[in-house]
Amino acid sequence: MTEPEQDLFKRVGYYDFRAYTQLTSGGLSQGFVLARHHMLVGMVQTVFRAGKPCATSSEALSLALEKLSHLAAIVTQEPLPLGTGEQSI
């Protein structure tokens, strides 16, 4: 993994977060964060939009990195609640 790529990726416990951008149909750049929650039975993926579309990819990526940091902080603040039938080992 290259150095800039490491900045776009963060692992927190059983979660992986990756920031990225995509072009919109209007030619603007939109930032996103892909969140993967690794569990014993598989993996759950969720995509979060980061702000509004921007004129430049660097602006959109900056918003995505802010969103990535925010999501990573949420996961570290307190343990996630366990569902029915789950237990901590």
C-alpha positions in Angstrom: 0.0 0.0 0.0 1.4 3.4 -0.9 1.6 6.3 1.6 -1.3 8.3 0.1 -3.4 5.2 0.0 -2.8 4.5 3.7 -4.3 8.0 4.4 -7.5 7.0 2.7 -7.9 3.8 4.7 -8.4 3.3 8.5 -9.1 0.2 10.5 -10.8 0.5 13.9 -11.5 -2.8 15.7 -13.7 -4.9 13.4 -14.4 -1.9 11.0 -12.5 -0.8 7.9 -13.2 2.6 6.5 -12.1 3.8 3.0 -12.5 7.3 1.6 -12.9 7.8 -2.2 -14.5 10.1 -4.8 -16.6 9.5 -7.9 -17.8 11.8 -10.6 -21.5 12.7 -10.7 -23.5 12.8 -13.8 -23.2 16.6 -13.7 -19.4 16.5 -13.9 -18.8 17.3 -10.2 -16.9 15.1 -7.7 -18.7 13.5 -4.8 -16.9 12.1 -1.7 -17.9 8.8 -0.1 -16.7 6.6 2.8 -17.1 2.8 2.5 -17.5 1.2 5.9 -17.0 -2.6 6.3 -18.0 -4.3 9.5 -16.3 -7.7 9.8 -18.4 -10.3 11.7 -18.1 -14.0 12.3 -20.9 -14.7 9.8 -19.7 -12.3 7.1 -19.2 -8.7 6.4 -21.7 -5.8 6.2 -20.8 -2.9 3.9 -22.3 0.6 4.0 -21.5 3.6 1.9 -21.8 7.1 3.4 -22.0 10.2 1.3 -19.6 12.9 2.4 -21.0 16.4 1.9 -22.3 17.9 -1.3 -20.7 17.4 -4.8 -17.7 19.7 -5.3 -16.0 21.3 -8.3 -12.7 19.5 -7.7 -11.9 15.9 -6.7 -9.5 17.2 -4.0 -12.3 19.1 -2.2 -14.6 16.0 -2.4 -11.8 13.8 -1.0 -11.2 16.3 1.8 -14.8 16.0 2.8 -14.6 12.2 2.6 -11.6 12.1 4.9 -13.4 14.3 7.4 -16.4 11.9 7.3 -14.0 8.9 7.7 -12.5 10.4 10.8 -15.9 11.2 12.2 -17.1 7.6 11.6 -13.9 6.1 13.1 -14.4 8.3 16.2 -18.0 7.1 16.7 -16.8 3.5 16.7 -14.1 4.2 19.3 -16.3 6.2 21.7 -18.2 3.3 23.2 -18.7 -0.4 22.5 -21.3 -1.2 19.9 -24.5 -2.7 21.4 -24.8 -6.4 21.1 -27.8 -7.9 19.2 -30.0 -10.7 20.4 -28.1 -13.9 20.8 -24.7 -12.2 20.6 -22.1 -12.2 23.4 -18.7 -10.7 24.0 -15.9 -13.1 24.4 
